[in-house]
């Protein structure tokens, strides 16, 4: 079933869950707002969203070195309390994120943080490619926007498919740990190293 953008936005404002999670919940519940809301609550999406505004002043800097000793990463992961920062589950998440950085080579944490100059240059290249392919002029802007959205998602850590379970994003993985640990968790920064 197709759901309207307005319905998705309304559910997102009420739950704080991602647009994709809201869309999926509405589609799976035939557009029924209350059922979609309840499903998001059951999955812990609403709980995670409620915690996302809380301050994260503790955390760890986690290092991962791949077994070939030619790839590595540092990830700064924040949480609310020192107690959770020392928790085995929190460190497990930090390890998963550090491995994700090594394997998927993201360029930023979120799609909005991708370098604007890089995107501008890519759009110029895509535009020439589309013209050479003979795409209709009235569809070019829509195609460019879709290409940009896809590129930003692929290059951003939060929106990349999780390497151990591509059916979910890294953002969904973090929300699972927020629900398990009962605290807000944020990636502050990361660095990837390669020889």
SVG drawing of the C-alpha trace seen along z (x, -y; Angstrom):
<svg xmlns="http://www.w3.org/2000/svg" viewBox="-6 -23 56 34">
<polyline fill="none" stroke="black" stroke-width="0.4" points="0.0,0.0 1.2,-3.5 1.2,-6.0 1.3,-9.8 4.3,-11.9 2.1,-13.9 1.1,-10.7 4.8,-9.7 5.8,-13.2 2.9,-13.1 4.1,-9.7 7.7,-10.9 6.8,-14.0 4.9,-11.9 7.6,-9.2 10.9,-10.7 11.6,-7.5 13.3,-7.7 11.3,-8.6 12.0,-5.1 10.8,-3.4 7.6,-5.4 7.0,-4.7 7.6,-0.9 5.3,-0.8 2.5,-2.6 2.8,-0.4 2.8,2.8 -0.3,1.7 -2.3,0.5 -1.9,-3.1 -3.5,-2.7 -1.7,-5.4 -2.4,-3.9 -1.3,-0.4 1.9,-1.9 2.6,-3.9 2.1,-0.8 4.4,1.2 7.2,-1.4 6.7,-1.4 7.1,2.4 10.3,2.2 11.7,-0.4 11.8,-3.1 9.8,-5.5 11.9,-4.8 15.1,-5.4 13.7,-8.7 12.7,-9.9 16.3,-9.4 17.9,-11.0 17.6,-14.5 19.4,-13.6 23.0,-14.8 25.9,-12.5 28.8,-13.5 30.5,-10.1 31.8,-7.4 34.8,-5.8 37.3,-6.1 37.5,-2.7 40.3,-1.4 39.9,1.4 42.8,2.9 41.9,5.3 43.8,8.7 46.0,7.7 47.3,4.8 46.8,2.5 43.3,1.1 42.1,-0.5 39.8,-3.0 39.1,-5.1 35.5,-5.8 34.4,-8.2 31.1,-6.9 29.2,-8.9 26.6,-7.9 25.1,-9.5 26.9,-7.8 30.2,-6.3 28.4,-3.2 27.2,-2.5 30.5,-3.6 32.1,-0.6 29.3,1.8 30.2,4.8 27.3,4.2 28.3,0.6 31.9,1.7 30.4,4.4 28.6,1.6 31.8,-0.5 33.6,2.5 30.8,3.1 30.9,-0.6 34.7,-0.6 34.6,2.5 31.8,0.9 34.1,-2.2 36.9,0.1 34.7,2.2 32.4,-0.4 34.7,-3.5 32.1,-6.1 32.9,-9.8 30.6,-11.4 28.3,-10.4 25.1,-11.6 24.0,-12.4 23.8,-16.1 27.5,-16.2 28.8,-15.0 31.1,-17.7 29.0,-20.2 31.8,-20.8 32.1,-17.1 28.3,-16.8 28.4,-19.8 31.2,-18.3 29.4,-14.9 26.2,-16.6 28.0,-18.3 29.4,-14.9 26.0,-13.2 24.4,-16.0 26.8,-15.5 26.2,-11.7 22.5,-12.2 22.7,-14.6 24.9,-12.1 22.4,-9.3 19.6,-11.5 17.5,-11.8 14.5,-14.1 15.3,-17.6 12.2,-17.7 13.4,-14.5 17.0,-15.5 16.6,-17.4 14.6,-14.6 17.2,-12.0 20.0,-14.3 18.2,-14.6 17.8,-10.8 21.5,-10.2 22.5,-12.7 20.3,-11.2 21.6,-7.7 25.2,-8.9 24.8,-10.7 23.2,-7.6 25.9,-5.3 28.7,-7.5 27.2,-8.2 27.9,-5.9 24.3,-6.2 22.5,-5.4 24.8,-2.6 23.6,1.0 25.1,2.7 27.9,5.0 26.7,8.0 23.0,7.6 22.4,5.5 18.6,5.5 19.2,2.8 21.1,-0.5 23.8,-1.5 21.2,-3.9 18.9,-1.0 21.7,0.9 22.4,-2.0 18.7,-2.4 18.7,1.3 21.5,0.6 19.8,-2.6 16.8,-0.4 19.0,2.4 21.1,0.0 18.5,-2.6 20.6,-5.6 21.2,-8.0 24.1,-6.9 25.8,-9.1 28.7,-8.7 30.8,-11.9 33.5,-11.2 35.5,-8.6 38.7,-8.2 39.7,-5.4 43.3,-4.5 44.6,-2.5 48.0,-1.5"/>
</svg>
